Amino acid sequence: MSSPAAVFIHYANLSLSHAENTFNKIPGSPILVRYIKSSYKNDPWRSLLELFLVVFAIRTVFQSRTRARREKNFVKLTEKEIDELVDEWIPEPLATPLDSFEAHELATLPVISGPAGPKPKLLNTGKTVLNLASYNFTGLQNNETIKERAIETLRKYGLGSCGPPGFYGTIDVHVQLEKDIASFLGTESTIIYSQGFTTISSVIPAFCKRGDIIVADRGVNFGIQKGLQISRSTIRWFDHNDLKSLEEVLESVAKETKKKRMPLTRRFIVTEGIFENDGAMVDLPKLVELKQKYKYRLILDESISFGTVGRTGRGLTELYNVPASQIDMLVGSMANGLCATGGFCAGSRVVVDHQRINGTGFVFSAAMPALLAVSASEGINILTSAPSLLTALHENIRTIRQVLEKVDLIEIPSHPGSAVVHVYIKNPNASSNGLLSPSSKPAVHPTSTKPSNPSSIIPRNHVEHDYAHEERLLQEVVEEALAQGVLITRAKRLRGQEGLEPRASIKISATSALTKKEVEKAA
């Protein structure tokens, strides 16, 4: 005779079998079963989390919305009390009120009447000034040939498709622009983005995922910082434009991986050709050497150097005679170097095709207007056929630096070949050995011989500056320069949002559209 436990187990099995047969008759149930089995096999914790979320969602849907009204402690207010509370309520402002300095800066902001060329006219005074604030490096901003081609394209295609490139936004001029950039740089393929800022912040997370290792310069621009943050990769930092520090970090990562027996992951070096925040220039041949030695992929942002460096503006690869094929992902800006809009990423065909379905700035943004794509292509043709524009630009850069280097009260951290010249206020408390010199390397403050912590973006010998005080002094210089007929600007920062706060500076943008005499007078 069977025991009661055996009888219970028998009937329980029959009940489960009946329930399983009934469930399998429901349309779509085999798909759900296969999904649960696969999910549990690969990641049981995910299955538990999904089950918890389903239960929580069901509970939330059926939960009473008026439970608080049944509580004993619910306070019922009279109409008069409600009106008094409403009258006393003061909403928080949508934006932080401007302080006195911000209000003054906004009130004195110059407004240009007409096109923003090398000699714009100010609306409030009617005065013509020399423009050293715009990124009009090679004078393409008011080029008549580009204007004519843009007008022709506008009449033929209209303003834009207002659709993403992967859907119906791509037209023939976009394809031609990608071919022109690839041919200009000497890469296998190129992809264009409609916004310059989102280019690098889309390229990085398209390739770098959680668990991957990125070794980045501490002085990278805000767009790169956002890309690093979105990627959720493991970030290791090296000192700004210090390739010796880079090698030490690469070596430490190799030792850590071997010691902890970490799995093999994708690894990237991320830096800039010419740094947006201070104009320093990286040593590209040494960088490529380290990349190949430690087997890393290189993401190089040439948003400032493209269109300004080299005999024809091809950037650091032309300046240092490094084949562009040795740069895994070469990112640049058409808004800066070609006076158009958007950015690009050049590399192998595999690298480019991967971004067409994984680059968020490409997939989810409308394609750039056709007239700006044609303007960028025409700008490339002009740079290729007229290298004298780059010669004049480089001559004007030297002229600006020759004048500024004679001033004792300022520091110039920018590289002599940078078309963007940053100017710092000289630190009166620093010794002569601690001052920034007119080279590509930042100041070295020998307070400690220990290397910086690679896990922190803050360097060990970080020097704090009085940003507010320096910005006020620099703003006075900007206003005085404008009174003298020269338009310059302070480098605008997102205070409190950047990982490492860049130092306050004046940013002077050289241009070939002005003569040497005009540049010398402006400087």
Secondary structure, 3 states (H helix, E strand, C coil): CCCHHHHHHHHHHHHHHHHHHHHHCCCCHHHHHHHHHHHHHHCHHHHHHHHHHHHHHHHHHHCCCCHHHHCCCCCCCCHHHHHHHHHHCCCCCCCCCCCHHHHHHHHCCCCEECCCCCCCEECCCCCECEECCCCCCCCCCCCHHHHHHHHHHHHHHCCCCCCCHHHHHCCHHHHHHHHHHHHHHCCCEEEEECCCHHHHHHHHHHHCCCCCEEEEECCCCHHHHHHHHHHCCEEEEECCCCHHHHHHHHHHHHHHHHHHCCCCCCEEEEEECECCCCCCECCHHHHHHHHHHHCCEEEEECCCCCCCCCCCCCCHHHHCCCCHHHCCEEEEEHHHHCCCCCEEEEECHHHHHHHHHHCHHHHCCCCCCHHHHHHHHHHHHHHHHCCHHHHHHHHHHHHHHHHHCCCCCEECCCCCCCCEEEEEECCCCCCCCCCCCCCCCCCCCCCCCCCCCCCCCCCCCCCCCCHHHHHHHHHHHHHHHHHCCEECEECCCCCCCCCCCCCCCEEEECCCCCCHHHHHHHC
